[in-house]
Amino acid sequence: MLEATLKIIEKLQLENSGLKDSSRAMLNVLEDFGSDKQHLTQTNWAILNILEDFDGEREFLVNANQAVLNILEDLEEARAQTAALNAQLEQRVLERTAELARSEERFRLLVEGVTDYAIFMLDPDGNVVTWNSGAERIKGYRAEEIIGRHFSCFYIEEDVATGKPLEELQKAIQQGSFEEEGWRVCKDGSKFMAQVLITPMFDESAKLMGFSKVTRNITERKLAEVQAREALRRETLLKEIHHRVKNNLQVISSLLFLQSADISDPNTLQSLEESQSRVKSIALIHEKLYKSEDLERLDFAEYVRDLLAHLLRTYRVRPEGAVFHTDIEDIRLGIDTAIPCGLIITELVTNALKHAFTEGFRGEVWISLHSSEEQTYVLSVRDNGVGLPLALDWRRSKSLGLKLIMDLTKQLDGRIEVSSSSGTKFTITFKELQYKERG
């Protein structure tokens, strides 16, 4: 039993020794493990730090990658916008090119359609490069005949000899344009007065590309200007003639008046007064024409009013002694017709004032002038006086006044009708005389 116990004890001691050895080994292992654990902990922290740094770099890389993606997206959007803008620009360029082509075509058609102006282009040397229908009409050349030729062929020989064509091109370059009026030559050799404008044309680099030339035929305008100047000169001369004739007639009238101062015979004095009235009636016409804008045609209604006022003053007729009634159309007569008509009215009114009215009788005189068919006029002078003597044959009368009336009517190629009931009425029908050139 004891032995067994001892063996058990011995076994237990062995086991205890083994446990101690195991414990020591375990402690050694634990010691080694603790050292490794610390190393592992440090390593783990290092790994954690590395992982944290990696996460930071990964996040940076992610952000950088996203930034790159955003940039790429922006670039793609910008590329799409650029492509759209390029497409729009290309479309606008196409539209603008088409519009320019249409504009050029319209301008070409416009230039081609202008017939009153010769519009064409010259190269820098002065050779014709374009030609329009107006140039063909004015100068006579067809396009195929003139294009390529020097424009000096449009100038008269004297100007070509003096170098005028090239001189005009130089002046156009120096001044920016050149304009003049001068003689030019057509294809058939005929000359015309031209208004010319030459304009140099330069490109963007200020290089001379050629010249535009516009020519207008102003021959008719120049002739009209000459005619206008001639008409003005003639008008001035005619005014002066009217003025001088009027003055000369007034001198004659004054001489008759001065002569009458020395005359005591009533018949002679009466003849001088009548002559004065006749001269005054003619002078009044020239005075009216001199003051009028129309130097060849007389406002006859105004003239008759002034003539009647003169006759009333000449024969000293009081307002209550005679009344005039005028009915005259708005008629303007030429001087060749107005003078005979004025003298006829002077004679008839003078006769009425002198012979038609008795003492104390209030006389009335009617003067009318009207136009009828075929440019015919009817002049009528009527009074309410005693009328012509029954025995008087007025066509064979020796009265100077009646003879003058018949002669003046004949001058007008007219005819006379006379009635003597309730006064006296003279009716004269005539046509206006046409002016004839004096030989």
Secondary structure, 3 states (H helix, E strand, C coil): CHHHHHHHHHHHHHHHHHHHHHHHHHHHHHHHHHHHHHHHHHHHHHHHHHHHHHHHHHHHHHHHHHHHHHHHHHHHHHHHHHHHHHHHHHHHHHHHHHHHHHHHHHHHHHHHHCCCEEEEEECCCCEECCCCHHHHHHHCCCHHHHCCCEHHHHECHHHHHCCHHHHHHHHHHHHCCEEEEEEEECCCCCEEEEEEEEEEEECCCCCEEEEEEEEEECHHHHHHHHHHHHHHHHHHHHHHHHHHHHHHHHHHHHHHHHHHCCCCCHHHHHHHHHHHHHHHHHHHHHHHHHHCCCCCEEEHHHHHHHHHHHHHHHCCCCCCCEEEEEEECCCEEEHHHHHHHHHHHHHHHHHHHHHHCCCCCCEEEEEEEEEEHHHEEEEEEEECCCCCCCCCCHHHCCCHHHHHHHHHHHHCCCEEEEECCCCEEEEEEEECCCCCCCC
